[in-house]
Amino acid sequence: MLDFSSGGIARTGRAHTVLVGSLGAQASLSAELPSGRQFEIRRGRQHAVVVEVGATLREYSIDGVPAIDGFQAHEMADGGRGQPLLPWPNRLADGLYTFDGRELQLTINEVSRHNASHGLTRWLNWSPVQQTESSIALGYVLHPRPGYPFTLGVRLEYTLHDAGLAVRTTAENLGQRALPFGAGFHPYLTVNTPTVDDVVLQLPAQCFLLVDERMLPTGEQRDISGTELDFRVAKPIGPAAIDACFTELDRDADGMARVVLRGTRAELTMWMDNNFGYVQVFSGDTLAPDRRRRGLAVEPMTCAPNAFRTGAGVIRIEPGQKHTSTWGLEPSALTKG
């Protein structure tokens, strides 16, 4: 069973001890920050900050050069910036779905399109369960609620390795009935360019999903050949406005799908294991003006948009069972110049 103890972080090896209920001045300081407590991890040239609210990746850099377009400690995670999307990513039409013959209604939080969007955990306070100098694990128990009457335990582990950052998600059914689950993540990647226009993108996808005016899949997917969304051979993004879900991902011999971004002096690879069958890419054209097209959102997803409604990629977790998935970032040649 996953350890979701709120009593603190166990001391193992070089692990730090943080008593969640006895943070004193640190707790007072974090209470003033929109994203709560800040958990820093380091390894060699790498530095990352994961925050209490949403278990969000706020910062990831190499020698001080950002690999993600994150946000400052005094800010909120606007535009989904760095947030895990659990227990479903992307949009769910009308917040309505059926699971095991039971019709369920979730709260609508994308009012303009009448969708339930990006899950239930991104604004909740997660608890640290273990921290070392180069890793942090946070946990949350999502108790039954209207629209999601299941007990789901989730543990997120952010670990810095020599090659980069790995993000491991473990979901466990702590209840008495099967539950539906999907995972997604929303980092905005950057390779030290002013905008995404100058980024060279390589995306190993054969198809993309057709969507309607509510950004919901129509049930059809299109071969990417001959479209402006064909990035199988690396090419500059240029002025293209991208907000699409890609699927039928090509994988390397190790089973990983890899999305590569290149700038003049930097390269960044996102890898995702075979649990992630979809990736949403968003060039940020609808964000606030000062955020627009600054980073490219590359969002690994285990299921399609509207999956709780259609079943496309939904993971069924039986009582007592767990599901684990991993993705990560491998930066190279990042420089300040």
Secondary structure, 3 states (H helix, E strand, C coil): CCCCCCCCCCCCCCCCCCCCCCCCHHHHHHHCCCCCCEEEEEECCEEEEEECECCCEEEEEECCEECECCCCCCCCCHHHCCEEECCCCCEEECCEEEECCEEEECCCCEHHHCEEECCCCCCCECEEEEEECCEEEEEEEECCECCECCCEEEEEEEEEECCEEEEEEEEEECCCCCEEECCEEECEECCCCCCHHHCEEECCEEEEEEECCCCCEEEEEEECCCCCCCCCCCEECCCCCCEEEEEEECCCCCCCEEEEEECCCCEEEEEECCCCCEEEEECCCCCCCCCCCCCEEEEEECCCCCHHHHCCCCEEECCCCEEEEEEEEEEECCCCC
